[in-house]
């Protein structure tokens, strides 16, 4: 009788942990508010989660909603926000369809492999949405992947 088969993920724990740790190191270098980082694989499973001391109670849910929305729509949470401006009814429908697991503000970033396929997403919450997004994008790039969006908002420093 054969033993159980190992399940594979689109995103390894080692990569997810590297992204989370790098995002937090970037936040400390920029002296940002305490962050929460949630890294999901392409199936929407949480692979790595880190919460800095002092991060607010809702930050995990916000980070999760940013990443989960990006995975669910195949777009960064910034792109979702921009598209929703013209259609607030659709935003309400998405919030209902996702059971509230949908936060359409910057900070939810897709992790792309070499072929451009989404292999996961990072959600970050704790500072302004643009600063959260900067940390996610920079951490993904430093881990050797590309991201959607490919670059942070040029005004992320405020």
N, C-alpha and C positions, 0 to 999 in steps of 0.2 A: 504494500500500500504506500503510495507516494505521500510525502508530506505536503503541507499547504504551499501554495505558490506565492511567491513574493509579488506584491502589487507594485506597479511603477507609478510614479508621479511625473507630471510635466515639469516639476520644479523640485530639486533636491533640498533637503534640510540644510545642507552646507551652503548652498547658494542663497537660500532664503535668509539664513542667519547672517551671512556676509552682508546682504543688502540692508537688513535691519540694523546691524551694528554700524555700518558705514553711514547710514542716514542719521543715526544718533550722534556719531562723531562729528558729522558736518554741522548738525544743529548746535553742538557745544562750541565748535569753532566760530560759528556766527553769533553765539550768545542768544539763541532763540529761547522761547518759553519751553517748558518741559513737553516732550512729545510722546505720542503713542504711535508705534509702527506695527501694522498688520500686513503680512505677506501671504498671499493666497496662490494656490496653483490654478491651472486653467479650469479645473472642475469646481472651483469655488471652495476648496478645503483649505482651512487655515494651516499653514506650514510653520510660520514663525510669528511670534508676537513679543513685543518688548514695550514696557511702559516705564518712562522715567519717573523718578521720585518727584512728586508734586504735580503730576499730570491730573487733570480733572476727571471725575467719575464717568462722564459721558464720552470721553475721548476715544475709548475703545469702540463704542457703537458708531461714532462719527467716522473714524478711520475705516472700520469695516464697511460702512455704507458707501464710502467713497470708492473703495476697491471693488466691492461687490457690484455696485452700479456700473463701473467701468467694464468688468467682466461680462455682466449681463447684457450690456449694450454693444460691446466691442469698440468702445470709444473711451477716451479719457474723461474724467469727471469734469474737466474744464470744457471740453467739446460738448458734453451733455448740457452743461449750464448754458453755453452759448446758444445751442439749438432750442433750449426750452424757453428762452426769452420770447420767442415768437409763438409759442404754443403752450401756455400754462395748463391747459386742460390735459395735455399729454403727460405733463409732469405729475399731475395728480393721479392719472391712470397708472403710471409707472410706480409711483409710491404705493398705491393700493395693490398692484400686481406683485410687487416684491415683498409685501408684508411689512412695509416700512423700512426695508433694508436698502435704502437708496438715498444718497446724499449728493445732490448735483452741484458741487462746488469744487474748485481745484484741490488737488491732493490725492486723487485716485488716478494712478498711472499704470498703464499696461506694460508688462515686461515682454519684449519681443526677442525671439531667437534670430539666428542668422538669416533665415528665410523670410522673416517678417511676421511669423505666426506668433500669436499671443500665447505664452506659456504660463502666464500668471499676472498678478497685479499687486501693487503696493498701495496701501491707504495710510495716510499720515494725518494726524490731527494734533493740535496743541498751540500753534501760532497762527498767523494769518494763513489763509488758504494758499496764497501764492508762495509763502515761505515753506509751508508743508510740501507743496508740489516740487519746489526747488530741491529739497532734501531727497525726495523720492527719485526724481530724474537723475540727479548726480550720483546717488547710490547705485542705481541700476547700471549706469554707464561705467562706474568704477568696478562693477562686478563683471564687466565684459559683455553686456547686453545693450540693446537699443531700447528705446521707449516711445510710447505714444502718450503725450506729445513728445516730440524729439528734443525740445528745448524748453526751459522754464520761461515764464512770462519775463520779458526784459526788465520790467519794473518790480521784480519780486522783492527787492530790498526796501521798497516803500518809497 
